[in-house]
C-alpha cells in the first residue's frame, strides 16, 4: 500500500516472542509503524499468560501503534486485527474463517490464528503505544503440535494451501491499514463491528464467558462498538461483557436461535409509510425479545418492507440476521431495489432454478422451517399469506398480525 504506516519488517530467525521484543523497544521509545517478524518463536504468548506454540513455517509478527486513539476504543484494536486476519485469509485462499471473540480465528471450529494486544496508557489517559501480535498456523499438520493441542489446532497446509509467511503478513497488514484508517477507525466502528459480528463464531449459540472467577452464560448475539461481547440471558436481559475467555455451553443448552418469518400481501391496504413504520417498530421489539434471524420472501410490498426494517434495525442490533428466500432464480431479477436488499442479506436461498407452479408454495414452506413466529400482514384475506398462516397454525408456530 502506498504511504503505508508500517516500515519494512524487522525479521529474526528466532525470538522468544515478537510481542515481548516490540514492547521492550516501545518502552524505551514509543514508535508507531514498527513491524517485527520471527520465523520461529521459543516462547510465543497468548492471552492470560498462556503460551502460543510457534514452530517454523508459521506467520508470527507484531506491530506497534502510537496514534492518539480515544482510550475507550483501545480495546477494539483486537477487533480490527481479527477482522483484518479474517479478510486476509479469505483474499488469499477463499476460506471463510470465523472469529472467536475476542482474539482467535477458527477454521472448521479449530484454531488457526491467535491475537494478543498489549499496550501502555499514560496517567493522563493517553495511549503511549499499543503492540498487536498475530500468529497464524501456515505449514505442517495438527499432528506436528503437542498431543494436547492436536484436537483443537489446524493449519492452512492441512486445508490445501501453501503460503509463505511474507505474503500472509503483507496481506494482513494491508487489510489492517484499511480498517485502521490512520487511527480514525473509531468513527466507523458501527460498520466494523457489524462486519465482525457477521463473521463471529458461535453467534446465536449459548456460551460461557469466564472473567476472573466469575462465569456468565447466555446466547451470543454479537459485539458492540466498544468490542464488548453481547449475550442474551434466559430472562431476555442483555448482558455486556468487556473481556474474558469464551467457550460453548453443553449442547443440551444450545437450542436453535429464535427465527421470525414474514408473510404479507404484495399490494398494501394501508399507506406504505404507515406499514413501514409499524414493521420497523415490531422488528425492534422482536430483537428485544431475543429474535435473531428474520426470513422474508423477497416479493414486492410487505416482504421488501420487512427486509428493509431488519436492515435498518441493525443500526441498533448489529447481530440481527436477514435471510431472503426467492421462489425461483429469475424472480425479480430486473428490479434494482430488490437487488440492493439481496446484497445486504446474510443469506439468499433460491428454492427452484426456474419457475414452476409449486415454487411459491415450496418457498412458503421453507419460510416456516424452524420458525418460532410468523409475523403477517393480510388485510386482503386472500392469497399466499392465508396459506402460509394456515401452514404455520398446523405446525404450531405462533401467529402475530402486524399492529397498525
Rosetta blueprint (number, residue, H / E / L):
1 X L
2 X L
3 X L
4 X L
5 X L
6 X L
7 X L
8 X L
9 X L
10 X E
11 X E
12 X E
13 X L
14 X L
15 X E
16 X L
17 X L
18 X H
19 X H
20 X H
21 X H
22 X H
23 X H
24 X H
25 X H
26 X H
27 X H
28 X H
29 X L
30 X L
31 X L
32 X L
33 X L
34 X L
35 X E
36 X E
37 X E
38 X E
39 X L
40 X L
41 X E
42 X L
43 X L
44 X L
45 X E
46 X L
47 X H
48 X H
49 X H
50 X L
51 X E
52 X L
53 X L
54 X E
55 X L
56 X L
57 X L
58 X L
59 X E
60 X E
61 X E
62 X E
63 X E
64 X E
65 X E
66 X L
67 X L
68 X L
69 X L
70 X L
71 X H
72 X H
73 X H
74 X H
75 X H
76 X H
77 X H
78 X H
79 X H
80 X H
81 X H
82 X H
83 X H
84 X H
85 X H
86 X H
87 X H
88 X H
89 X H
90 X H
91 X H
92 X H
93 X H
94 X L
95 X L
96 X L
97 X L
98 X E
99 X E
100 X E
101 X L
102 X L
103 X L
104 X E
105 X E
106 X E
107 X E
108 X L
109 X L
110 X E
111 X E
112 X E
113 X E
114 X E
115 X E
116 X E
117 X E
118 X E
119 X E
120 X E
121 X E
122 X L
123 X L
124 X L
125 X L
126 X L
127 X E
128 X E
129 X E
130 X E
131 X E
132 X E
133 X E
134 X E
135 X E
136 X E
137 X L
138 X L
139 X L
140 X L
141 X L
142 X H
143 X H
144 X H
145 X L
146 X L
147 X H
148 X H
149 X H
150 X H
151 X L
152 X L
153 X E
154 X L
155 X L
156 X L
157 X L
158 X L
159 X L
160 X L
161 X L
162 X L
163 X L
164 X L
165 X H
166 X H
167 X H
168 X H
169 X H
170 X H
171 X H
172 X H
173 X H
174 X H
175 X H
176 X H
177 X H
178 X H
179 X H
180 X H
181 X H
182 X H
183 X H
184 X L
185 X H
186 X H
187 X H
188 X H
189 X H
190 X H
191 X H
192 X H
193 X H
194 X H
195 X H
196 X H
197 X H
198 X H
199 X L
200 X E
201 X L
202 X L
203 X L
204 X L
205 X L
206 X E
207 X E
208 X E
209 X E
210 X E
211 X E
212 X L
213 X L
214 X E
215 X E
216 X E
217 X E
218 X E
219 X E
220 X E
221 X E
222 X E
223 X E
224 X L
225 X L
226 X L
227 X L
228 X L
229 X E
230 X E
231 X E
232 X E
233 X L
234 X L
235 X L
236 X L
237 X L
238 X E
239 X E
240 X E
241 X E
242 X L
243 X L
244 X L
245 X E
246 X E
247 X E
248 X E
249 X L
250 X L
251 X H
252 X H
253 X H
254 X L
255 X L
256 X L
257 X L
258 X E
259 X E
260 X E
261 X E
262 X E
263 X E
264 X E
265 X L
266 X L
267 X L
268 X L
269 X L
270 X L
271 X L
272 X H
273 X H
274 X H
275 X H
276 X H
277 X H
278 X H
279 X H
280 X H
281 X H
282 X H
283 X H
284 X H
285 X H
286 X H
287 X H
288 X H
289 X L
290 X L
291 X E
292 X E
293 X E
294 X E
295 X E
296 X E
297 X L
298 X L
299 X L
300 X L
301 X L
302 X H
303 X H
304 X H
305 X H
306 X H
307 X H
308 X H
309 X H
310 X H
311 X H
312 X H
313 X H
314 X L
315 X L
316 X L
317 X L
318 X L
319 X L
320 X L
321 X E
322 X E
323 X E
324 X E
325 X E
326 X E
327 X E
328 X E
329 X L
330 X L
331 X L
332 X L
333 X L
334 X L
335 X L
336 X H
337 X H
338 X H
339 X H
340 X H
341 X H
342 X H
343 X H
344 X H
345 X L
346 X L
347 X E
348 X E
349 X E
350 X E
351 X E
352 X E
353 X L
354 X L
355 X L
356 X L
357 X L
358 X L
359 X H
360 X H
361 X H
362 X H
363 X H
364 X H
365 X H
366 X H
367 X H
368 X H
369 X L
370 X L
371 X L
372 X L
373 X E
374 X E
375 X E
376 X E
377 X E
378 X L
379 X L
380 X L
381 X L
382 X L
383 X L
384 X H
385 X H
386 X H
387 X H
388 X H
389 X H
390 X H
391 X H
392 X H
393 X H
394 X H
395 X H
396 X L
397 X L
398 X L
399 X E
400 X E
401 X E
402 X L
403 X L
404 X L
